[in-house]
Amino acid sequence: MKDSVYKSYDELPLFLNAKTVARVLGISPSGGYELMHQQDFPTLKIGNRIVVPKERFV
């Protein structure tokens, strides 16, 4: 397992993409993409992008 790059809630961006989710959780980038495509994961679709609001992620 990889270490998280982010050490506090305040360091996170307002919206997290799959790569950022993976960094926070200490998982592989492909694991982040897979997690964000789960039906019950709190994502938003903005155009072609899929993001997670920081408040919903935490």
BAKELUM-736710 format. One line per 2 residues: their letters; for each residue x negated, y negated, z of N, C-alpha, C, O. Coordinates in Angstrom, 3 decimals, decimal comma. Atoms other than C-alpha are relative to their C-alpha. Last residue first. Layout:
<sites>
A = X Y Z X Y Z X Y Z X Y Z; ...
</sites>
This chain:
<sites>
VF = 0,445 -0,171 -1,387 14,619 -12,677 3,727 1,116 0,623 0,793 0,965 0,860 1,992; 1,052 -1,002 -0,060 15,595 -12,117 0,111 -0,392 0,310 1,446 -0,561 1,470 1,824
RE = -0,625 -1,327 0,147 18,914 -13,959 0,351 -1,032 1,116 0,115 -0,714 2,212 0,576; -0,878 -0,244 -1,141 17,290 -17,123 1,728 0,625 1,393 -0,051 0,762 2,050 0,981
KP = 0,797 -0,286 -1,192 14,430 -16,987 -0,830 0,893 0,357 1,199 0,588 1,303 1,925; 0,149 1,163 -0,872 16,822 -16,804 -3,780 -0,725 0,395 1,288 -0,487 1,471 1,837
VV = -0,631 -0,217 -1,296 16,047 -13,766 -5,959 -0,164 -1,286 0,811 -1,291 -1,749 0,988; 0,698 0,519 -1,169 15,297 -14,181 -9,658 0,792 0,335 1,266 1,965 0,703 1,209
IR = -0,653 -0,563 -1,179 16,208 -12,532 -12,964 -0,841 -0,433 1,194 -2,036 -0,141 1,259; 0,796 -0,317 -1,193 15,265 -14,611 -15,975 0,869 0,609 1,091 2,038 0,253 1,244
NG = 0,535 -1,355 0,139 17,010 -14,475 -19,368 -0,781 0,457 1,231 -1,222 1,604 1,305; 0,419 -0,211 1,385 19,199 -17,492 -18,654 -0,425 1,446 -0,156 0,360 2,358 0,103
IK = 0,066 1,374 0,492 19,305 -17,680 -14,888 -0,562 0,085 -1,409 -1,767 0,246 -1,600; 0,500 0,053 1,371 20,401 -14,281 -13,571 0,106 -1,447 -0,471 1,195 -2,019 -0,511
LT = -0,745 0,937 0,836 20,658 -14,172 -9,806 -0,595 0,063 -1,398 -1,806 0,219 -1,556; 0,641 0,763 1,071 19,516 -11,277 -7,657 0,974 -0,975 -0,649 2,193 -0,835 -0,548
PF = -0,615 1,330 0,197 20,648 -9,960 -4,274 -0,687 -0,867 -1,050 -1,391 -1,816 -0,705; 1,038 0,966 -0,343 19,730 -6,226 -4,589 0,502 -1,392 -0,361 1,077 -1,566 -1,436
DQ = -0,306 0,677 -1,259 22,885 -4,045 -4,585 -1,080 -0,990 0,454 -0,966 -1,552 1,544; -1,285 0,689 0,034 22,743 -3,061 -8,277 0,274 -0,799 1,280 0,887 -1,865 1,214
QH = -0,971 -0,762 -0,790 19,053 -2,188 -8,276 1,284 -0,825 0,106 1,227 -2,046 0,254; -1,055 -0,509 0,880 17,280 -4,019 -11,111 0,984 0,912 0,735 1,896 1,465 0,120
ML = -0,869 1,101 0,415 15,254 -6,135 -8,695 1,104 0,450 -0,957 2,076 -0,278 -1,157; -0,817 0,446 -1,123 13,851 -3,005 -7,045 0,985 -1,082 -0,422 2,145 -1,057 -0,013
EY = -0,983 -1,056 -0,261 12,618 -1,575 -10,347 0,952 -0,412 1,125 2,161 -0,205 1,023; -0,983 0,034 1,083 10,919 -4,837 -11,275 1,106 1,030 0,241 2,286 0,746 0,040
GG = -0,768 1,240 -0,143 9,204 -5,016 -7,886 1,082 -0,113 -1,060 2,216 -0,488 -0,760; -0,931 -0,224 -1,107 8,134 -1,370 -8,109 0,866 -1,219 0,245 2,041 -1,085 0,584
SP = -1,090 -0,809 0,570 6,617 -2,097 -11,539 1,029 0,337 1,072 2,218 0,449 0,772; -0,900 0,828 0,806 4,636 -4,932 -9,927 1,153 0,797 -0,609 2,275 0,297 -0,685
SI = 0,475 0,237 1,364 3,242 -2,494 -7,343 0,977 -0,903 -0,749 2,157 -0,961 -0,401; -0,231 -1,130 0,899 4,196 -2,866 -3,693 -0,519 -0,354 -1,390 -0,946 -1,483 -1,634
GL = 1,218 -0,805 0,073 2,985 -5,129 -0,888 0,174 1,245 -0,839 -0,401 2,291 -0,539; -0,242 -1,313 -0,585 6,462 -6,417 -0,078 -1,232 0,901 -0,016 -1,245 1,957 0,617
VR = -0,492 0,165 -1,371 5,547 -10,048 -0,637 0,149 1,351 0,687 -0,212 1,501 1,854; 1,093 0,509 -0,846 3,427 -9,276 -3,708 0,432 -0,093 1,462 -0,315 0,300 2,358
AV = 0,972 -1,078 -0,166 6,157 -7,122 -5,280 -1,154 -0,433 0,906 -1,594 0,337 1,760; -0,626 -0,972 -0,898 8,787 -9,795 -4,705 -0,981 1,129 0,286 -1,116 1,566 1,429
TK = 0,100 0,564 -1,347 6,427 -12,311 -6,309 0,608 0,935 1,028 0,053 1,103 2,114; 1,413 -0,051 -0,373 6,020 -10,156 -9,425 -0,198 -0,522 1,425 -0,977 0,040 2,194
AN = 0,359 -1,383 -0,330 9,766 -9,568 -9,653 -1,454 0,112 0,465 -1,757 0,883 1,375; -0,132 -0,898 1,145 10,591 -13,285 -9,511 -0,490 1,391 0,422 -0,886 1,582 1,572
LF = 1,062 -0,987 0,177 11,212 -15,182 -6,290 0,273 0,824 -1,248 1,391 1,293 -1,459; -0,483 -1,147 0,751 13,229 -18,381 -6,062 -1,166 0,933 -0,275 -2,240 0,492 -0,684
LP = -1,457 -0,028 -0,176 12,643 -21,073 -3,443 0,643 1,183 -0,708 1,611 1,759 -0,212; -0,709 0,950 0,864 8,897 -20,253 -3,365 1,506 0,130 0,215 1,960 1,110 0,805
LE = -0,729 -0,575 1,137 7,510 -18,420 -0,325 0,625 -1,091 -0,858 1,058 -2,117 -0,332; 0,870 -0,093 1,174 4,903 -20,144 1,855 0,724 0,530 -1,234 0,234 0,374 -2,352
DY = 0,146 1,314 0,630 7,492 -21,249 4,422 -0,855 0,026 -1,251 -0,728 -0,861 -2,095; -1,197 0,297 0,772 8,443 -17,635 5,233 -0,158 -1,305 -0,780 0,305 -1,405 -1,917
SK = -1,147 0,577 -0,702 4,934 -16,881 6,439 1,124 -0,298 -0,992 0,916 -0,379 -2,202; 0,081 -0,263 -1,439 1,860 -14,792 5,562 1,158 -0,594 0,779 1,367 -0,226 1,935
YV = -0,683 1,021 -0,773 2,261 -14,468 1,795 0,015 0,373 1,476 0,324 1,509 1,834; 0,739 1,238 0,211 -0,295 -12,406 -0,114 0,577 -1,103 0,883 -0,149 -1,994 1,324
SD = -0,779 1,111 0,508 1,130 -9,156 1,257 -0,881 -1,239 -0,115 -1,728 -1,482 0,745; -0,349 1,012 -0,996 -1,361 -6,340 1,681 0,788 -1,112 -0,667 0,566 -1,429 -1,836
KM = 0,755 1,242 0,074 -1,247 -3,488 -0,834 0,432 -0,936 1,130 1,550 -0,838 1,635; -0,842 1,175 0,000 0,000 0,000 0,000 -0,889 -1,239 0,000 -1,915 -1,276 0,679
</sites>
